[in-house]
Amino acid sequence: MINYFKELYKYRELLWNLTKKELKVRYRGSILGIFWSLLNPVIMTLVYTFVFSIILKSPIEDFSIFLLSALIPWNFLASSLNVGIDSIVGNSHLINKIKFPREILPLSITFS
């Protein structure tokens, strides 16, 4: 396990550069830029809170806080797994040409 982190530390500049590249590509041409990543959980929380608190009359007090505490980790986990897998397939040209730890690709996407 220690060797794993040493290897990642050795390639930290590559990880940093891939993370910066992903941020630039993802939010290029976007009106709100990086704020889209913050806006998504807020809008989902508002919609779910409206549906479950007002329409379905959920008995849970402070439902929005309850929901947000579950929604943020779930969205992070689900999106990290989805884009992590896509990052390996999408960067197959790097995998074939350069020797580096393959874990850097999903990590760079997750950090961005």
TITORVEX-865699 format. One record per atom (N, C-alpha, C, O, CB): x, y, z. Coordinates in steps of 0.1 Angstrom, whole numbers, plus 2048, in hexadecimal, padded with zeros to 3 digits. Glycine has a CB too. Layout:
BEGIN
XYZ ...
This chain:
BEGIN
8087F4800 800800800 80980D800 8068167F9 7F780080C 81380C808 81C818808 82381A7FA 8258257F6 827816813 82780F7F4 82D8107E6 8238167DC 82781D7D3 8318027E2 8168137DE 80C8187D5 80C8287D6 80B82E7CC 7FE8137D9 80C82D7E3 80C83B7E5 8198427E0 81984D7DC 80983F7F3 82483B7E2 8318407DD 8318417CE 83684B7C9 83C8377E2 82B8377C8 82A8387B9 8228437B4 82584A7AB 82582A7B4 8168457BB 80E8517B7 81585E7BA 8138677B2 8018507BF 81C85E7C5 82386B7C8 82E86E7BE 8308797BB 82A86A7D6 8348637B9 83F8657AF 83986B7A2 84087379B 8458587AC 82C86879F 82686D793 81C878796 81287A78F 81F86278C 81E8807A1 81588A7A5 81389579B 80989B79A 8198907B2 81E899794 81D8A3789 81489F77E 80C8A7779 82B8A7784 81589277A 80C88D770 7FE88E774 7F589276D 81087F76C 7FC88A781 7EE88A786 7E9899787 7DD89B783 7EE885795 7F18A278B 7ED8B078B 7EA8B577D 7E08BC77B 7F88B9792 7F28B2773 7F08B7766 7E48B175F 7DC8B8758 7FC8B475D 7E18A4762 7D589E75C 7C98A4763 7BE8A575C 7D688F75E 7CA8A7770 7BE8AD777 7BB8BB771 7B08BE76F 7C18AD786 7C68C376F 7C48D076A 7BE8CF75C 7B58D7758 7D18D8769 7C38C6754 7BE8C4746 7AF8C1746 7A78C673E 7C68BA73E 7AB8B874F 79D8B3750 7948BF754 7898C074F 79C8A875A 7998C775D 7918D3762 78F8DC756 7848E2754 7978DA76E 7998DF74F 7988E8743 78F8E3739 7878EA733 7A68EB73E 7908D6736 7888D072B 7798D072F 7718D2727 78D8C2727 7778CC73C 7698CA740 7618D7741 7568D773D 7698C474E 7678E2745 7608EE747 7638F973C 75F90473E 7638F4754 76A8F5732 76D8FF727 760902720 7588F971C 7778F971D 75E90F71D 752913716 74591371F 73B917719 75090B70A 74691072B 73B90F734 73891D73A 74292473D 73C90573F 72C92173B 72992E741 72D92F74F 733939754 71A93173F 729925757 72C926766 73991F769 73E920775 72191F76D 73F918760 74C912763 74B90776E 7428FF76E 75691C767 754908777 7558FE782 7498FE78B 7478F5793 76290078A 74290978B 73690A794 72B900790 7228FE798 731918794 72C8FB784 7228F0780 7238E478A 7198DE78D 7248EC772 72F8E178E 7318D6797 72A8D87A5 7278CF7AC 7408D2799 7298E57A9 7238E87B5 7138EA7B3 70C8E77BD 7288F57BB 7108EE7A8 7028F17A5 6F98E47A4 6EE8E37A8 7008F9798 7008D979F 6F98CC79D 6F38C77AB 6E78C47AB 7028C2797 6FB8C57B5 6F58C07C2 6EB8CA7C8 6E28C57CE 7008BE7CC 6ED8D77C6 6E38E07CC 6D68DF7C5 6CC8DF7CC 6E98EF7CA 6D68DE7B8 6C98DD7B1 6C28D07B4 6B68CF7B6 6CB8DE7A1 6CA8C57B4 6C58B87B8 6BF8B87C6 6B48B27C8 6CF8AD7B7 6C68BE7CF 6C18BF7DD 6B48C77DD 6AA8C37E4 6CB8C67E6 6B38D27D6 6A78DA7D6 69B8D27D0 6908D27D6 6A98E77CE 69D8CB7C6 6928C37BF 68E8B87C9 6828B67CB 6978BD7B2 6988B07CE 6948A57D7 68D8AA7E4 6848A47E9 6A189D7DA 6928B57E9 68C8BB7F5 67E8BF7F2 6758BC7FA 6948C77FA 67B8C57E7 66E8C97E3 6658BD7E2 65A8BD7E8 66E8D17D6 66A8B37DB 6618A77D9 65E8A07E6 65389C7E9 66889E7CF 66989D7ED 6678947F9 66289C805 65A89680D 67488E7FD 6658A9807 6608B0812 6528B6810 64A8B5819 66A8BB816 6508BB805 6438C2802 6398B97FC 62E8B9801 6468CF7F9 63C8B27F2 6328AA7EB 63089D7F2 62489A7F5 6378A77DD 63A8967F6 6388897FD 63888A80C 636880813 6438807F9 63A896812 63A898820 64288E828 63D887831 62B897825 64F88E825 65988682D 65988A83B 65A89683E 667886826 65A880844 65A883853 668887858 66988A864 65587785B 672887850 67F88A854 681899855 67E8A184C 68A88484A 68589E861 6888AC863 6958B085C 69E8A785B 6898AF872 6968BC858 6A18C1850 6A58B7845 6B08B3844 6AD8C385A 69B8B483D 69D8AA832 6A88AE829 6AF8A6823 6908A882B 6A98BB826 6B38C081C 6C28BD821 6CA8B9819 6B28CF81A 6C48BE82E 6D18BB833 6D48AC833 6DE8A7830 6D38C0842 6C98A4837 6CA896836 6CD891828 6D5888826 6BD89083B 6C689781E 6C8893810 6D589780B 6DC88F804 6BD89A808 6DA8A380E 6E78A8809 6F28A080F 6FC89E808 6E98B780D 6F189B81B 6FC893821 6FD88581A 70787F81B 6F9891830 6F2881814 6F387480C 6F68777FD 6FC86F7F7 6E686D80E 6F08827F8 6F18847EA 6FF8887E5 7038837DB 6E888F7E6 7068907ED 7148937E9 71D8877E8 7248867DE 71989E7F2 71E87F7F3 7278737F1 72386A7E6 72B8647DF 72886C7FF 7168687E5 71185E7DB 7158647CD 71985C7C4 70285C7DC 7128707CA 7168767BD 7248757BA 7298737AF 7118857BC 72C8787C5 73B8777C3 73F8697C0 7478677B6 74287C7D0 73A85F7C7 73E8517C4 73984D7B6 7418477AF 7388487CF 72D8507B3 72884B7A6 72F85279B 73284B791 71984E7A5 73185E79B 738865790 74686178F 74C860784 736874791 74D85F79B 75B85B79B 75D84E794 76684C78C 76085B7A9 754844797 755837791 752838782 75983277A 74B82E798 74883F77E 745840770 750847768 75484275D 73884876E 75485376C 75E85A764 76C853766 77585575D 75F868768 76E84C771 77B845773 77D83A769 788839763 77C840781 772833766 77382875C 77482E74E 77C829746 76681F75D 76D83974B 76E83F73E 77C84573C 781846731 76484A73D 78384A747 790850745 79A846741 7A3849739 794856752 799839745 7A282F740 7A082C732 7AA82B72A 7A1822749 79482B72E 791828720 794834717 79A83270C 78282471E 79184071B 79384C713 7A284F712 7A6856708 78C857719 7AA84B71B 7B984E71A 7C1842717 7CC84071B 7BD854728 7BB83970F 7C382D70B 7CF830704 7D9828704 7BA824703 7CF83B6FC 7DC83F6F5 7E78426FF 7F383F6FC 7D984B6EC 7E484870A 7EE84A715 7F383D71B 7FF83B71D 7E985371F 7EA83471D 7ED827724 7F781F71B 800819720 7E081F727 7F482070E 7FD818705 80A81E702 8148176FF 7F68176F7 80C82B704 818832701 82183570C 82E83670B 81683E6F9 81B838718 82383D723 82283372F 81782E732 81E84B728 82D832736 82D829742 82A83274E 83283B752 83B822744 81F830755 81B837761 81182E768 80A826762 81684575E 80E831775 80482977C 7F682C776 7F2838775 80482D78B 7EF822772 7E282476C 7D782A775 7CD830771 7DD817767 7DA82A782 7D083078C 7D083F78B 7C6845790 7D482C79A 7DA845784 7DA853783 7CF85877B 7C986377E 7E885877D 7CB851771 7C0856768 7B385776F 7AD86276F 7BE84C75C 7AE84D776 7A184F77E 7A3859789 79986178C 79C842784 7AF85A790 7B186479A 7B0872795 7AA87B79B 7BE8617A1 7B6874789 7B6882784 7A8886781 7A4892783 7BF883777 7A087D77C 792881779 78A883786 78288C787 78B875771 78D87B790 78687C79D 7898897A4 7818907A9 7898707A6 79688D7A3 79A8997A9 7948A67A2 7938B07A8 7A989A7A9 7918A4795 78C8B078E 77D8B0790 7768B978B 78F8AF77F 
